Amino acid sequence: MITILITGVKRGCPGPYTYNRSMPMNGIRVAFALAALLLWAPAASQTAGPQRSSLPSREPAPAQLLAELRKGGYILYFRHAATDMSRNDERMKSFEDCANQRNLIDRGRSDARTAAAAIRRLGIPVERVLASPFCRTVETAHLIFGRAEKMQEVRGGPSAPADAERYAALRRILATPIPAGANLAIVSHGNPFHSVAGPPYLAEGEAAVIRPLGTDFQVIARIPVDRWDALASTPRN
């Protein structure tokens, strides 16, 4: 039980008076909780919004997508190829410690080589290749593009990091315009892409085609690992 004392001047009385009222402690707690909720609700309603989706609103036809990629100015964001899901990275001592990481399996290596052959055959120009420094991403980059520039800014991490700015650098990379004539390739993980572009996750080996917009970016297509042949069937002019 808590007692509230209200002191004031009552009309018709020569001096101050005190009004005592007792209220159960549970009632006080409920009152404070309701007040806090009312103060928080307007701010929450202003910041809440629909979750972003990484699915293209309207995906171009294969021939149109290929023509755009040949012109350049896009980002190809690959999730690493298929891995051994029974392994994890908990015991790794460094990014070079491949023995204690989740690595590619033979099917993943085969998928990456198939994608590499299709990209070469299609004449899709790629200049820089940025890769998360994990062994599975670096190996995927080398299998597809023959090179990799290791970069912390595109590395993996939790899908809901405690630090909201954890992927700020990746967002800037995806939003920065790419000069025509070539494309930028990024080989990374599912969590960073999901965090900045929204669900659904990229499958292992899947690529997202991204158009940088300066202050933001747009996913215009997603290419599953087994669909590069569909682009390859498009005749080259």
C-alpha positions as YAML, in Angstrom:
chain: A
units: angstrom
residues:
- id: 1
  name: MET
  ca: [0.00, 0.00, 0.00]
- id: 2
  name: ILE
  ca: [1.24, 3.53, -0.81]
- id: 3
  name: THR
  ca: [-0.05, 6.84, 0.50]
- id: 4
  name: ILE
  ca: [-0.31, 9.92, -1.71]
- id: 5
  name: LEU
  ca: [-0.22, 13.31, 0.00]
- id: 6
  name: ILE
  ca: [-1.67, 16.23, -1.92]
- id: 7
  name: THR
  ca: [-1.11, 19.65, -0.38]
- id: 8
  name: GLY
  ca: [-3.00, 22.75, -1.51]
- id: 9
  name: VAL
  ca: [-5.28, 25.56, -0.55]
- id: 10
  name: LYS
  ca: [-8.95, 24.72, -0.12]
- id: 11
  name: ARG
  ca: [-11.50, 27.40, -0.92]
- id: 12
  name: GLY
  ca: [-12.89, 28.91, 2.26]
- id: 13
  name: CYS
  ca: [-10.05, 27.64, 4.47]
- id: 14
  name: PRO
  ca: [-7.51, 30.07, 5.96]
- id: 15
  name: GLY
  ca: [-4.45, 27.95, 5.25]
- id: 16
  name: PRO
  ca: [-3.11, 24.90, 3.40]
- id: 17
  name: TYR
  ca: [-4.57, 21.48, 3.87]
- id: 18
  name: THR
  ca: [-3.33, 17.99, 3.22]
- id: 19
  name: TYR
  ca: [-5.34, 15.29, 1.43]
- id: 20
  name: ASN
  ca: [-4.37, 11.71, 2.18]
- id: 21
  name: ARG
  ca: [-5.26, 8.93, -0.19]
- id: 22
  name: SER
  ca: [-4.05, 5.37, -0.15]
- id: 23
  name: MET
  ca: [-3.65, 3.34, -3.32]
- id: 24
  name: PRO
  ca: [-2.49, -0.29, -3.68]
- id: 25
  name: MET
  ca: [1.09, -0.63, -5.01]
- id: 26
  name: ASN
  ca: [-0.15, -2.77, -7.92]
- id: 27
  name: GLY
  ca: [-2.40, 0.08, -9.01]
- id: 28
  name: ILE
  ca: [0.54, 2.49, -9.01]
- id: 29
  name: ARG
  ca: [2.57, 0.10, -11.14]
- id: 30
  name: VAL
  ca: [-0.25, -0.28, -13.64]
- id: 31
  name: ALA
  ca: [-0.70, 3.50, -13.85]
- id: 32
  name: PHE
  ca: [3.01, 4.05, -14.56]
- id: 33
  name: ALA
  ca: [3.03, 1.25, -17.13]
- id: 34
  name: LEU
  ca: [0.08, 2.77, -18.98]
- id: 35
  name: ALA
  ca: [1.71, 6.19, -18.96]
- id: 36
  name: ALA
  ca: [4.95, 4.78, -20.36]
- id: 37
  name: LEU
  ca: [3.02, 2.92, -23.07]
- id: 38
  name: LEU
  ca: [1.20, 6.09, -24.13]
- id: 39
  name: LEU
  ca: [4.48, 7.98, -24.36]
- id: 40
  name: TRP
  ca: [6.15, 5.22, -26.41]
- id: 41
  name: ALA
  ca: [3.31, 4.41, -28.81]
- id: 42
  name: PRO
  ca: [3.42, 7.59, -30.96]
- id: 43
  name: ALA
  ca: [7.17, 7.26, -31.53]
- id: 44
  name: ALA
  ca: [6.84, 3.59, -32.41]
- id: 45
  name: SER
  ca: [4.06, 4.28, -34.91]
- id: 46
  name: GLN
  ca: [6.27, 6.85, -36.65]
- id: 47
  name: THR
  ca: [9.28, 4.55, -37.02]
- id: 48
  name: ALA
  ca: [7.54, 1.27, -37.83]
- id: 49
  name: GLY
  ca: [7.12, 0.39, -41.48]
- id: 50
  name: PRO
  ca: [6.75, -2.54, -43.85]
- id: 51
  name: GLN
  ca: [9.71, -4.91, -44.02]
- id: 52
  name: ARG
  ca: [11.83, -4.61, -47.13]
- id: 53
  name: SER
  ca: [11.81, -7.55, -49.54]
- id: 54
  name: SER
  ca: [14.68, -8.70, -51.73]
- id: 55
  name: LEU
  ca: [12.30, -10.16, -54.31]
- id: 56
  name: PRO
  ca: [12.22, -8.06, -57.50]
- id: 57
  name: SER
  ca: [8.92, -6.26, -58.04]
- id: 58
  name: ARG
  ca: [9.11, -7.14, -61.74]
- id: 59
  name: GLU
  ca: [11.93, -9.35, -62.96]
- id: 60
  name: PRO
  ca: [13.14, -8.71, -66.52]
- id: 61
  name: ALA
  ca: [13.05, -11.39, -69.18]
- id: 62
  name: PRO
  ca: [16.33, -13.35, -69.58]
- id: 63
  name: ALA
  ca: [17.23, -11.58, -72.83]
- id: 64
  name: GLN
  ca: [16.64, -8.13, -71.31]
- id: 65
  name: LEU
  ca: [18.59, -9.02, -68.15]
- id: 66
  name: LEU
  ca: [21.53, -10.28, -70.20]
- id: 67
  name: ALA
  ca: [21.54, -7.10, -72.30]
- id: 68
  name: GLU
  ca: [21.67, -4.99, -69.14]
- id: 69
  name: LEU
  ca: [24.48, -7.03, -67.62]
- id: 70
  name: ARG
  ca: [26.51, -6.76, -70.81]
- id: 71
  name: LYS
  ca: [26.18, -2.96, -70.65]
- id: 72
  name: GLY
  ca: [27.50, -2.98, -67.07]
- id: 73
  name: GLY
  ca: [26.73, -0.75, -64.13]
- id: 74
  name: TYR
  ca: [25.32, -3.49, -61.90]
- id: 75
  name: ILE
  ca: [26.38, -5.49, -58.86]
- id: 76
  name: LEU
  ca: [26.29, -9.27, -58.81]
- id: 77
  name: TYR
  ca: [25.94, -10.34, -55.18]
- id: 78
  name: PHE
  ca: [26.62, -14.07, -54.83]
- id: 79
  name: ARG
  ca: [26.07, -16.15, -51.75]
- id: 80
  name: HIS
  ca: [28.90, -18.69, -51.58]
- id: 81
  name: ALA
  ca: [28.31, -22.04, -53.26]
- id: 82
  name: ALA
  ca: [27.04, -25.16, -51.47]
- id: 83
  name: THR
  ca: [28.78, -26.06, -48.20]
- id: 84
  name: ASP
  ca: [28.96, -28.82, -45.61]
- id: 85
  name: MET
  ca: [26.15, -27.78, -43.26]
- id: 86
  name: SER
  ca: [27.36, -30.18, -40.56]
- id: 87
  name: ARG
  ca: [30.34, -27.88, -39.95]
- id: 88
  name: ASN
  ca: [30.57, -24.38, -38.46]
- id: 89
  name: ASP
  ca: [33.17, -21.67, -37.82]
- id: 90
  name: GLU
  ca: [33.22, -21.72, -34.02]
- id: 91
  name: ARG
  ca: [36.73, -23.17, -33.73]
- id: 92
  name: MET
  ca: [38.41, -21.07, -36.40]
- id: 93
  name: LYS
  ca: [41.47, -19.12, -35.25]
- id: 94
  name: SER
  ca: [41.70, -16.85, -38.28]
- id: 95
  name: PHE
  ca: [40.12, -16.40, -41.70]
- id: 96
  name: GLU
  ca: [42.98, -18.45, -43.15]
- id: 97
  name: ASP
  ca: [42.15, -21.37, -40.83]
- id: 98
  name: CYS
  ca: [40.12, -23.25, -43.42]
- id: 99
  name: ALA
  ca: [40.31, -26.56, -41.54]
- id: 100
  name: ASN
  ca: [38.03, -25.17, -38.83]
- id: 101
  name: GLN
  ca: [35.46, -23.48, -41.07]
- id: 102
  name: ARG
  ca: [32.38, -24.56, -43.00]
- id: 103
  name: ASN
  ca: [33.75, -25.16, -46.47]
- id: 104
  name: LEU
  ca: [32.51, -25.89, -49.97]
- id: 105
  name: ILE
  ca: [31.51, -29.40, -50.93]
- id: 106
  name: ASP
  ca: [32.14, -30.94, -54.35]
- id: 107
  name: ARG
  ca: [28.66, -29.99, -55.58]
- id: 108
  name: GLY
  ca: [29.31, -26.37, -54.62]
- id: 109
  name: ARG
  ca: [32.59, -26.34, -56.52]
- id: 110
  name: SER
  ca: [30.88, -27.87, -59.56]
- id: 111
  name: ASP
  ca: [28.08, -25.25, -59.41]
- id: 112
  name: ALA
  ca: [30.62, -22.43, -59.20]
- id: 113
  name: ARG
  ca: [32.54, -23.73, -62.21]
- id: 114
  name: THR
  ca: [29.28, -23.98, -64.18]
- id: 115
  name: ALA
  ca: [28.43, -20.37, -63.33]
- id: 116
  name: ALA
  ca: [31.94, -19.30, -64.31]
- id: 117
  name: ALA
  ca: [31.64, -20.94, -67.72]
- id: 118
  name: ALA
  ca: [28.25, -19.33, -68.34]
- id: 119
  name: ILE
  ca: [29.42, -15.83, -67.34]
- id: 120
  name: ARG
  ca: [32.44, -16.11, -69.66]
- id: 121
  name: ARG
  ca: [30.34, -17.48, -72.50]
- id: 122
  name: LEU
  ca: [27.72, -14.74, -72.08]
- id: 123
  name: GLY
  ca: [30.32, -12.00, -72.17]
- id: 124
  name: ILE
  ca: [29.27, -10.38, -68.88]
- id: 125
  name: PRO
  ca: [32.05, -7.94, -67.94]
- id: 126
  name: VAL
  ca: [33.18, -7.99, -64.31]
- id: 127
  name: GLU
  ca: [35.92, -5.70, -63.04]
- id: 128
  name: ARG
  ca: [36.37, -5.90, -59.26]
- id: 129
  name: VAL
  ca: [35.54, -9.02, -57.25]
- id: 130
  name: LEU
  ca: [35.02, -8.39, -53.53]
- id: 131
  name: ALA
  ca: [34.85, -11.38, -51.20]
- id: 132
  name: SER
  ca: [34.18, -11.97, -47.54]
- id: 133
  name: PRO
  ca: [37.47, -13.29, -46.09]
- id: 134
  name: PHE
  ca: [36.01, -16.68, -45.10]
- id: 135
  name: CYS
  ca: [37.45, -19.63, -47.00]
- id: 136
  name: ARG
  ca: [34.15, -20.66, -48.60]
- id: 137
  name: THR
  ca: [33.54, -17.20, -50.07]
- id: 138
  name: VAL
  ca: [37.11, -16.71, -51.28]
- id: 139
  name: GLU
  ca: [37.10, -20.15, -52.92]
- id: 140
  name: THR
  ca: [33.76, -19.44, -54.60]
- id: 141
  name: ALA
  ca: [35.09, -16.14, -55.94]
- id: 142
  name: HIS
  ca: [38.20, -17.81, -57.33]
- id: 143
  name: LEU
  ca: [36.19, -20.59, -58.96]
- id: 144
  name: ILE
  ca: [33.79, -18.16, -60.66]
- id: 145
  name: PHE
  ca: [36.01, -15.19, -61.44]
- id: 146
  name: GLY
  ca: [39.57, -16.40, -60.94]
- id: 147
  name: ARG
  ca: [40.32, -13.71, -58.34]
- id: 148
  name: ALA
  ca: [39.14, -12.23, -55.07]
- id: 149
  name: GLU
  ca: [39.75, -9.01, -53.15]
- id: 150
  name: LYS
  ca: [39.15, -9.85, -49.50]
- id: 151
  name: MET
  ca: [37.07, -7.18, -47.77]
- id: 152
  name: GLN
  ca: [35.74, -7.06, -44.21]
- id: 153
  name: GLU
  ca: [32.86, -4.79, -45.23]
- id: 154
  name: VAL
  ca: [31.10, -7.64, -47.06]
- id: 155
  name: ARG
  ca: [31.75, -10.37, -44.49]
- id: 156
  name: GLY
  ca: [29.11, -12.40, -42.72]
- id: 157
  name: GLY
  ca: [27.43, -11.97, -39.38]
- id: 158
  name: PRO
  ca: [24.13, -12.44, -37.55]
- id: 159
  name: SER
  ca: [20.90, -11.72, -39.42]
- id: 160
  name: ALA
  ca: [19.76, -9.35, -36.64]
- id: 161
  name: PRO
  ca: [22.98, -7.79, -35.33]
- id: 162
  name: ALA
  ca: [22.86, -5.88, -32.06]
- id: 163
  name: ASP
  ca: [24.69, -3.02, -33.79]
- id: 164
  name: ALA
  ca: [22.26, -1.53, -36.32]
- id: 165
  name: GLU
  ca: [25.21, -0.03, -38.24]
- id: 166
  name: ARG
  ca: [27.05, -3.34, -38.65]
- id: 167
  name: TYR
  ca: [26.19, -3.50, -42.35]
- id: 168
  name: ALA
  ca: [26.31, 0.25, -43.07]
- id: 169
  name: ALA
  ca: [29.44, -0.18, -45.19]
- id: 170
  name: LEU
  ca: [27.79, -2.92, -47.25]
- id: 171
  name: ARG
  ca: [24.74, -0.70, -47.82]
- id: 172
  name: ARG
  ca: [27.03, 2.06, -49.11]
- id: 173
  name: ILE
  ca: [28.75, -0.36, -51.48]
- id: 174
  name: LEU
  ca: [25.43, -1.59, -52.86]
- id: 175
  name: ALA
  ca: [24.18, 1.98, -53.33]
- id: 176
  name: THR
  ca: [27.34, 3.37, -54.99]
- id: 177
  name: PRO
  ca: [26.88, 3.68, -58.78]
- id: 178
  name: ILE
  ca: [29.07, 1.46, -60.98]
- id: 179
  name: PRO
  ca: [30.44, 2.97, -64.22]
- id: 180
  name: ALA
  ca: [29.00, 1.54, -67.42]
- id: 181
  name: GLY
  ca: [31.11, -1.01, -69.20]
- id: 182
  name: ALA
  ca: [31.68, -3.36, -66.27]
- id: 183
  name: ASN
  ca: [29.95, -4.86, -63.25]
- id: 184
  name: LEU
  ca: [31.03, -5.33, -59.64]
- id: 185
  name: ALA
  ca: [30.91, -8.83, -58.13]
- id: 186
  name: ILE
  ca: [30.51, -9.52, -54.41]
- id: 187
  name: VAL
  ca: [30.82, -13.02, -52.99]
- id: 188
  name: SER
  ca: [29.55, -13.15, -49.43]
- id: 189
  name: HIS
  ca: [26.95, -14.80, -47.20]
- id: 190
  name: GLY
  ca: [23.20, -15.03, -46.74]
- id: 191
  name: ASN
  ca: [22.93, -13.01, -43.52]
- id: 192
  name: PRO
  ca: [24.44, -9.70, -44.72]
- id: 193
  name: PHE
  ca: [22.22, -9.68, -47.81]
- id: 194
  name: HIS
  ca: [19.12, -10.58, -45.80]
- id: 195
  name: SER
  ca: [19.90, -7.80, -43.30]
- id: 196
  name: VAL
  ca: [20.23, -5.03, -45.89]
- id: 197
  name: ALA
  ca: [17.91, -6.22, -48.69]
- id: 198
  name: GLY
  ca: [15.25, -8.15, -46.77]
- id: 199
  name: PRO
  ca: [13.85, -11.67, -47.05]
- id: 200
  name: PRO
  ca: [13.89, -14.23, -48.48]
- id: 201
  name: TYR
  ca: [17.43, -15.51, -48.02]
- id: 202
  name: LEU
  ca: [19.62, -16.20, -51.02]
- id: 203
  name: ALA
  ca: [20.19, -19.92, -51.47]
- id: 204
  name: GLU
  ca: [23.76, -21.14, -51.56]
- id: 205
  name: GLY
  ca: [25.22, -20.24, -54.95]
- id: 206
  name: GLU
  ca: [22.34, -17.90, -55.82]
- id: 207
  name: ALA
  ca: [23.11, -14.41, -57.14]
- id: 208
  name: ALA
  ca: [21.17, -11.15, -56.83]
- id: 209
  name: VAL
  ca: [21.48, -8.55, -59.58]
- id: 210
  name: ILE
  ca: [21.51, -5.12, -57.94]
- id: 211
  name: ARG
  ca: [21.07, -1.67, -59.47]
- id: 212
  name: PRO
  ca: [22.81, 1.01, -57.34]
- id: 213
  name: LEU
  ca: [20.74, 4.19, -56.95]
- id: 214
  name: GLY
  ca: [23.16, 6.51, -55.18]
- id: 215
  name: THR
  ca: [21.40, 6.66, -51.82]
- id: 216
  name: ASP
  ca: [19.78, 3.23, -52.04]
- id: 217
  name: PHE
  ca: [19.75, 0.14, -54.25]
- id: 218
  name: GLN
  ca: [17.26, -2.06, -56.06]
- id: 219
  name: VAL
  ca: [17.27, -5.83, -56.58]
- id: 220
  name: ILE
  ca: [16.19, -6.31, -60.18]
- id: 221
  name: ALA
  ca: [16.72, -10.07, -60.49]
- id: 222
  name: ARG
  ca: [17.75, -13.19, -58.63]
- id: 223
  name: ILE
  ca: [19.56, -15.98, -60.46]
- id: 224
  name: PRO
  ca: [19.48, -19.41, -58.77]
- id: 225
  name: VAL
  ca: [22.64, -21.44, -59.13]
- id: 226
  name: ASP
  ca: [20.99, -23.77, -61.64]
- id: 227
  name: ARG
  ca: [19.53, -20.99, -63.83]
- id: 228
  name: TRP
  ca: [22.64, -19.56, -65.45]
- id: 229
  name: ASP
  ca: [21.99, -21.94, -68.33]
- id: 230
  name: ALA
  ca: [18.73, -20.07, -69.00]
- id: 231
  name: LEU
  ca: [20.72, -16.91, -69.65]
- id: 232
  name: ALA
  ca: [23.27, -18.91, -71.59]
- id: 233
  name: SER
  ca: [20.52, -20.03, -73.99]
- id: 234
  name: THR
  ca: [20.03, -16.39, -75.01]
- id: 235
  name: PRO
  ca: [21.89, -15.82, -78.30]
- id: 236
  name: ARG
  ca: [24.62, -13.21, -78.25]
- id: 237
  name: ASN
  ca: [24.23, -10.34, -80.76]
...
